[in-house]
């Protein structure tokens, strides 16, 4: 297993560009709630009513009103998990 990990590390180090796909929980340490937790957005807004393309097409103002709750994220700072990806 160490050989595989060493190989992955080597590939990442030699790559010109890499991509990391994370879940919403990667940003909770920065104070950004995820969508599904007890305090998440979906605890207050029905995802089928607000979180679909169809919902946006039916009533974009309603969806933008919900999304406005996320505006505070512009003040968030990267956490240790984010910095480890640099």
Long-range contacts (C-beta under 8 A, 24 or more apart in sequence): 20-85, 22-81, 26-81, 26-82, 27-73, 27-76, 27-79, 27-82, 29-79, 29-80, 29-81, 30-76, 30-77, 30-78, 30-79, 30-82, 31-76, 32-73, 32-76, 41-66, 41-69, 41-70
